[in-house]
């Protein structure tokens, strides 16, 4: 008999005879240990079982809890790694500062005086909120406390404790969405290896760089149906006629299996953790072999897209400018936002913005095909099929039974133009404008509208001429909210309105106020509008 065949038979018989021993002694212990560690981490904040007196204290509930939530001589449920940061969180991107891990603490919003012990002194709560925490590739929303601690013995420093971060975690990331510490931070073991003591004291915290990219907004000109019937029909092979989605324009950067969605506005921000189904590119195939072979996309790109939610542009603005927990909760209950790609600037490390649009459109299609296995919510913006009349396609879009955000109109693009050239919008409705609300421009109504907004004064973006919009096509509740928040909106927010005509002097004729813009204006005003939309 062939020696290899004889060896195979012997190994097979051994497996049959000793299978139970192999399972119980070789395979089960690591699995059991991993489950035990995860349970300990979830309950006590540490994957390591307490030892000695700490073990007895844990079992008997005798662990000492300090007045500010510190767990002394053991681990307790709800106590997590706490870091003392002498100089506070770093303020500049790439800046690193020392963080020292000490006894675990609870996240309990303590704010007051510690009368005794090592932490004796004034401990003032300077931030409490929900943040995004990433450990071992998994991101979750957790509560955090940051204190300014004037300790008698340790000196003045900042304390940071975050739910879900176990003691001894070698590396984790933190994203704070608002407030004085707004930013993304990475905590790493300073020595590159775990310390031998009970606590790993050496940590460096780094302010992470913003990975979002800002691109200039295309230059659009408004055209009417007659222009489609003449200019576009004369040269159907020259133009791409595409659906105009009513959402929020975003610039998207794809790198290292993640999409970074950023506002196109000057001074805008990257929308971290608001749209996790878009941000994290993961292979969700039911086939294990496919997930192992293609765990993440290798593509890198920078492109423009429209962020769309079935509830309309106002909802997208609300999601983009709200806190991550509220944005995620709303999408769990009402559906996820979708991303429609309509232009590309960089692809696989190459600048493609100077290519004719017909070539960029092909790249857009290829890019979407590469990303869709990892993200089911990304699509290519719909265009009129070859051979379809531009007017027929426009009518199909504007009569879409779904209504807005899918029926706003079409965008016409010259297939031979490089990026940055003028594109044309065709809408079935009257002409819409986005102008800033003038300082002091929210006027109180009269009669039934007394005590609420009765008119909106807007400013022409070039001449500065003021015009009053006396017709408000919004609900009474919206009028009331605008009036109650006028100090946040006047001179800061942007009004959307429809007008019959804008005179040469910049005055509005027959203007109708349609609402507040959710993607233009002062950041503070946009956040207030966003929170209002989700309330």
C-alpha positions in Angstrom: 0.0 0.0 0.0 1.1 3.5 -0.7 2.9 5.0 2.4 0.9 8.2 2.1 -2.3 6.3 1.9 -1.4 4.2 4.9 -0.6 7.4 6.9 -3.9 9.0 5.9 -5.8 5.9 7.1 -3.9 5.9 10.4 -4.7 9.6 11.0 -8.4 9.0 10.2 -8.6 6.1 12.7 -6.9 8.2 15.3 -9.4 11.0 14.8 -12.3 8.6 15.2 -10.8 7.0 18.3 -9.6 10.2 20.0 -12.2 12.7 18.6 -13.9 13.4 21.9 -10.5 14.0 23.6 -9.3 16.4 20.8 -12.6 18.3 21.1 -12.6 18.6 24.9 -8.9 19.1 25.4 -7.8 21.1 22.3 -10.7 22.9 20.7 -13.1 23.8 23.5 -10.7 25.5 26.0 -9.8 28.4 23.6 -13.4 28.9 22.7 -14.5 28.7 26.3 -11.7 31.1 27.3 -12.7 33.6 24.6 -16.4 33.5 25.7 -15.3 33.9 29.4 -13.1 36.9 28.5 -15.9 38.6 26.5 -18.4 38.1 29.4 -15.9 39.5 31.9 -15.2 42.5 29.6 -18.9 43.2 29.2 -19.7 42.9 32.9 -16.6 44.2 34.7 -14.8 46.2 32.0 -11.8 43.8 32.1 -11.0 40.5 30.3 -8.9 39.3 33.3 -10.6 37.7 36.3 -9.9 39.5 39.6 -7.3 37.8 41.8 -6.8 37.4 45.6 -8.7 39.9 47.7 -10.1 41.6 44.6 -11.6 38.2 43.6 -13.3 37.9 47.0 -14.4 41.5 46.9 -16.0 41.0 43.6 -17.8 37.8 44.7 -19.0 39.3 47.9 -19.8 42.8 46.6 -17.1 44.4 48.9 -15.2 46.4 46.3 -14.7 50.0 47.6 -16.4 52.6 45.4 -15.1 56.2 45.8 -17.5 59.1 45.7 -16.6 59.9 42.1 -17.3 56.3 40.9 -13.8 54.8 41.2 -13.5 51.0 41.9 -10.8 50.3 44.4 -9.4 46.8 45.1 -11.4 45.0 42.4 -13.6 45.1 39.3 -17.3 45.9 39.4 -20.0 45.9 36.8 -20.2 49.3 34.9 -16.6 50.4 35.8 -14.4 51.1 32.8 -10.8 52.2 32.1 -10.2 55.8 33.3 -7.4 57.9 31.9 -5.7 60.9 33.6 -4.5 63.3 30.9 -2.2 65.9 32.4 -2.4 68.4 29.5 -5.9 67.5 28.3 -6.9 66.1 25.0 -4.6 67.3 22.1 -6.0 70.3 20.2 -4.1 70.0 16.8 -4.4 67.2 14.3 -1.4 64.8 14.7 -0.6 66.2 18.2 0.2 63.6 20.9 -0.2 63.8 24.6 0.4 61.4 27.5 -2.6 59.6 29.1 -2.2 57.5 32.3 -4.6 54.7 33.0 -5.5 54.2 36.6 -8.3 52.6 38.6 -11.5 51.9 36.7 -14.4 54.3 37.1 -18.1 54.4 36.4 -19.6 56.9 34.0 -22.0 58.6 36.4 -21.8 62.4 35.7 -20.1 63.1 39.0 -19.6 66.8 39.5 -18.3 68.0 42.9 -15.7 67.8 45.6 -13.8 64.6 46.6 -13.2 65.0 50.3 -10.5 62.4 50.9 -8.2 59.9 49.3 -5.7 60.2 46.4 -8.2 62.1 44.3 -9.0 64.7 46.9 -10.0 68.0 45.4 -12.5 69.6 43.0 -13.6 67.4 40.1 -15.7 69.4 37.6 -17.6 67.7 34.8 -16.8 69.5 31.6 -18.3 67.1 29.0 -20.9 64.3 29.1 -22.4 62.9 26.0 -22.7 60.0 23.5 -19.6 59.3 21.4 -18.4 56.7 18.9 -15.9 54.1 20.3 -14.0 51.8 18.0 -12.2 48.7 19.5 -10.9 45.8 17.5 -12.6 47.0 14.3 -16.0 47.3 15.9 -17.7 50.7 16.4 -20.4 51.4 19.0 -22.0 54.5 20.6 -21.2 54.9 24.2 -21.4 57.5 27.0 -18.4 59.4 28.1 -17.4 61.7 31.0 -14.5 64.2 30.9 -13.6 66.0 34.1 -11.2 68.9 35.0 -9.7 67.6 38.2 -7.9 69.9 40.6 -6.4 67.2 42.7 -4.4 68.1 45.8 -1.8 65.3 45.3 -1.9 64.5 41.6 -2.1 68.2 40.5 -4.4 69.7 37.9 -5.3 67.3 35.0 -8.2 66.0 33.0 -9.9 62.6 33.6 -11.6 60.7 30.8 -13.7 57.6 31.2 -15.8 56.0 28.5 -18.3 53.1 28.7 -17.3 50.0 26.8 -13.5 50.5 27.1 -12.1 47.7 29.3 -9.1 48.1 31.4 -5.8 47.4 29.7 -7.2 48.1 26.1 -4.0 48.5 24.0 -5.6 50.5 21.2 -9.0 52.2 20.7 -10.4 55.2 18.9 -12.8 57.9 20.1 -15.0 60.3 18.1 -16.6 63.2 20.0 -19.2 64.8 17.8 -19.7 68.2 19.5 -18.6 70.5 22.3 -15.2 71.9 23.2 -13.5 68.5 22.7 -15.0 67.8 19.3 -12.7 65.6 17.2 -11.4 62.1 16.7 -8.7 60.6 19.0 -6.6 57.4 19.0 -5.4 55.9 22.3 -2.4 53.5 21.9 0.0 51.7 24.3 3.1 54.0 24.5 5.6 51.2 24.8 4.0 49.0 22.1 3.5 46.2 24.6 1.3 45.6 27.7 2.8 46.5 31.0 3.5 43.8 33.5 1.6 45.4 36.3 -2.2 45.2 37.0 -2.8 48.4 35.0 -1.1 49.4 31.7 -0.1 53.0 32.6 1.7 54.0 29.4 -0.7 55.6 26.8 -0.5 58.1 24.1 -3.6 59.9 22.9 -3.4 61.4 19.4 -5.8 63.8 17.7 -6.6 62.0 14.4 -6.6 63.8 11.1 -9.8 64.5 9.3 -10.0 62.1 6.4 -12.8 64.0 4.6 -12.2 65.9 1.4 -13.8 69.1 0.1 -14.4 69.7 -3.6 -15.9 72.8 -5.1 -19.6 72.7 -6.0 -20.3 72.5 -9.7 -21.6 75.6 -11.4 -25.2 75.1 -12.3 -27.5 77.2 -14.6 -31.2 76.9 -14.7 -32.9 76.0 -18.0 -36.4 75.3 -19.0 -38.2 72.6 -20.9 -38.0 74.5 -24.2 -34.2 74.3 -24.0 -34.4 70.6 -23.8 -36.7 70.5 -26.8 -34.3 72.5 -28.9 -30.6 72.5 -27.8 -30.5 69.0 -26.3 -32.6 67.3 -29.0 -30.3 68.8 -31.7 -27.3 67.0 -30.2 -28.4 64.0 -28.2 -25.0 62.4 -28.4 -23.4 65.4 -26.8 -25.2 65.4 -23.5 -25.8 63.1 -20.5 -29.3 63.7 -19.0 -29.5 62.5 -15.4 -32.0 62.5 -12.6 -31.6 65.3 -10.1 -32.0 64.0 -6.6 -33.3 66.4 -3.9 -30.9 65.6 -1.1 -27.6 66.9 0.2 -24.4 67.2 -1.9 -21.5 65.3 -0.3 -17.9 64.8 -1.2 -16.8 61.2 -0.5 -13.3 59.9 0.0 -12.8 56.1 0.0 -9.7 54.7 1.7 -8.8 51.7 3.8 -12.3 50.1 3.6 -14.1 53.2 4.7 -16.1 56.0 3.1 -15.7 59.5 4.5 -18.7 61.7 3.7 -18.1 65.5 4.0 -20.2 68.6 3.4 -19.2 70.5 0.3 -19.5 73.8 2.2 -16.5 75.9 3.2 -16.1 75.3 6.9 -18.3 72.2 6.8 -17.5 69.0 8.5 -17.1 65.3 7.8 -20.2 63.3 8.9 -18.6 60.7 11.1 -20.8 58.0 12.5 -24.1 59.4 11.2 -24.4 56.9 8.4 -22.5 53.7 9.5 -24.1 51.6 6.7 -22.3 53.8 4.2 -19.2 54.6 6.1 -18.0 51.1 6.9 -17.4 48.9 3.8 -17.8 45.3 4.8 -18.4 42.1 2.8 -21.9 40.9 3.8 -21.9 37.9 1.6 -23.7 34.8 3.0 -20.7 32.7 1.7 -17.9 32.4 4.2 -15.4 31.7 1.5 -16.3 34.9 -0.3 -16.0 37.0 2.9 -12.6 35.5 3.6 -11.4 36.0 0.0 -12.7 39.6 -0.3 -12.9 41.0 3.2 -12.8 44.7 2.1 -12.5 46.7 -1.1 -9.0 47.6 -2.3 -10.3 50.7 -4.2 -9.5 54.3 -3.3 -11.4 57.2 -4.8 -12.7 60.7 -4.3 -16.1 61.5 -5.8 -19.3 63.6 -5.6 -22.6 62.2 -4.7 -26.1 63.0 -3.5 -27.1 61.8 0.0 -30.8 61.0 -0.2 -33.5 59.8 2.2 -37.1 59.0 1.2 -38.4 61.5 3.7 -36.8 64.3 1.7 -34.0 66.9 1.7 -35.0 68.3 5.1 -34.6 64.9 6.7 -31.1 64.5 5.2 -30.1 67.8 6.6 -31.4 66.8 10.0 -29.5 63.5 9.9 -26.3 65.2 8.8 -26.3 67.9 11.5 -27.7 65.9 14.4 -25.8 63.8 16.9 -24.7 60.3 15.7 -27.0 58.5 18.2 -30.1 60.4 17.0 -29.2 60.0 13.3 -28.6 56.2 13.7 -31.8 55.7 15.7 -33.9 57.6 13.1 -32.5 55.4 10.3 -33.2 52.2 12.2 -36.8 53.3 12.5 -37.4 55.0 9.2 -34.9 53.5 6.8 -31.3 54.3 5.8 -30.1 57.1 3.6 -28.9 56.2 0.1 -25.9 57.5 -1.9 -26.1 58.4 -5.6 -22.8 58.9 -7.3 -22.7 61.4 -10.2 -19.0 62.5 -10.7 -15.5 61.4 -9.7 -12.3 63.4 -9.2 -9.8 60.7 -8.2 -9.7 57.0 -8.9 -7.1 54.5 -7.6 -4.6 57.3 -6.9 -5.0 59.1 -10.2 -6.5 62.6 -10.8 -9.3 62.0 -13.4 -11.0 65.4 -13.1 -9.5 66.7 -16.4 -11.0 63.7 -18.3 -14.1 64.4 -20.4 -17.3 63.7 -18.5 -18.1 60.7 -20.8 -15.0 58.9 -19.4 -15.6 60.0 -15.8 -19.2 58.6 -16.1 -17.7 55.2 -17.1 -15.3 55.4 -14.1 -18.3 56.2 -11.8 -20.1 53.1 -13.0 -17.0 51.0 -12.4 -16.5 52.5 -9.0 -20.1 51.8 -7.9 -19.8 48.2 -9.2 -16.7 47.7 -7.1 -18.3 49.2 -3.9 -21.7 47.6 -4.1 -20.6 44.2 -2.8 -19.6 46.0 0.4 -22.4 48.6 0.5 -25.9 48.0 -0.8 -26.9 51.7 -0.3 -24.6 53.1 -3.0 -25.9 53.6 -6.6 -25.0 55.3 -9.8 -27.2 58.4 -10.5 -29.8 57.4 -13.1 -29.3 58.7 -16.7 -31.5 58.6 -19.7 -30.8 55.3 -21.6 -29.2 55.4 -25.0 -31.8 56.3 -27.6 -34.3 57.8 -25.1 -35.5 61.3 -25.9 -34.3 63.9 -23.3 -37.7 65.4 -22.9 -39.3 62.0 -22.4 -36.8 61.2 -19.7 -37.3 64.6 -18.0 -41.1 64.0 -18.0 -40.6 60.5 -16.5 -38.5 61.9 -13.7 -40.7 64.9 -12.9 -43.8 62.7 -12.8 -42.2 60.0 -10.7 -45.0 58.7 -8.4 -42.6 58.7 -5.5 -42.4 62.5 -5.6 -39.6 64.3 -3.9 -36.7 63.6 -3.4 -36.8 61.7 -6.7 -38.8 64.0 -9.0 -37.0 67.4 -8.7 -35.9 67.5 -12.3 -32.8 66.6 -14.4 -29.2 67.7 -14.8 -27.8 68.0 -18.3 -24.0 67.5 -18.7 -21.8 68.0 -21.7 -20.0 64.7 -22.3 -16.9 66.4 -23.6 -16.3 68.8 -20.7 -13.8 68.3 -18.0 -14.7 68.8 -14.3 -15.6 72.3 -13.3 -17.6 73.3 -16.4 -21.1 74.6 -16.3 -23.9 72.1 -16.0 -27.6 72.8 -16.5 -30.6 72.0 -14.3 -34.1 71.7 -15.7 -37.0 71.7 -13.2 -40.7 71.6 -13.8 -41.6 74.1 -11.1 -40.9 77.7 -10.6 -37.4 79.0 -10.1 -36.0 78.4 -6.6 -33.5 80.5 -4.7 -31.3 80.1 -1.6 -30.6 83.4 0.2 -29.5 84.3 3.6 -32.1 85.5 6.1 -31.2 89.1 6.9 -30.1 90.2 10.4 -33.4 91.0 12.2 -35.2 89.5 9.3 -37.8 87.3 11.0 -40.8 89.4 11.3 -43.7 88.7 13.8 -47.0 88.0 12.3 -50.4 89.6 13.0 -53.8 88.2 13.9 -53.7 84.5 14.1 -50.0 84.5 13.5 -49.2 86.9 16.3 -46.3 85.5 18.4 -45.0 83.5 15.4 -43.2 84.2 12.2 -45.3 86.3 9.8 -42.7 87.2 7.1 -39.0 86.5 6.3 -36.6 89.2 5.1 -33.9 87.8 2.7 -30.7 89.4 1.3 -29.6 89.2 -2.3 -26.2 87.4 -2.3 -24.5 90.0 -4.6 -26.3 93.4 -4.2 -27.3 93.0 -0.6 -30.8 94.2 -1.5 -33.5 93.1 1.1 -36.8 91.6 0.1 -39.7 90.5 2.2 -41.3 87.1 1.7 -44.8 87.6 3.1 -46.1 84.3 1.9 -44.9 81.4 4.1 -45.7 77.9 2.7 -44.9 76.1 6.0 -47.0 74.7 8.8 -48.1 76.8 11.8 -45.8 74.7 14.0 -42.9 75.5 11.7 -43.7 79.3 11.9 -43.7 79.0 15.7 -40.3 77.2 15.8 -38.7 79.8 13.5 -40.0 82.6 15.6 -38.9 81.0 18.9 -35.4 80.4 17.5 -35.0 83.6 15.5 -31.9 84.7 17.4 -30.1 81.5 16.1 -31.4 81.9 12.6 -31.3 85.6 11.7 -28.2 86.5 9.8 -27.1 82.8 9.9 -29.6 80.5 8.3 -30.5 80.3 4.6 -34.1 80.6 3.3 -35.4 78.6 0.4 -38.0 80.4 -1.6 -39.7 80.4 -5.0 -40.1 83.6 -7.0 -41.7 84.8 -10.2 -38.8 87.2 -10.9 -35.7 88.8 -9.5 -35.4 92.4 -10.7 -32.2 94.0 -12.0 -31.9 95.7 -8.6 -32.0 92.3 -6.8 -35.5 92.6 -5.5 -37.8 89.6 -5.2 -41.2 89.6 -7.0 -44.0 87.3 -5.8 -41.7 85.3 -3.5 -42.9 82.3 -1.5 -40.9 81.0 1.5 -40.6 77.2 1.3 -38.5 76.5 4.4 -35.0 76.6 5.8 -32.1 75.2 3.9 -30.5 72.2 5.5 -27.1 72.3 3.8 -26.3 76.0 3.7 -25.6 78.6 6.3 -23.8 78.9 9.7 -22.8 75.6 11.3 -24.6 76.4 14.6 -27.8 77.3 12.7 -27.6 74.1 10.7 -27.2 72.0 13.9 -30.2 73.7 15.4 -32.2 73.0 12.3 -31.0 69.4 12.1 -32.0 68.7 15.7 -35.4 70.3 15.1 -36.0 68.0 12.1 -35.3 64.9 14.1 -37.4 66.0 17.1 
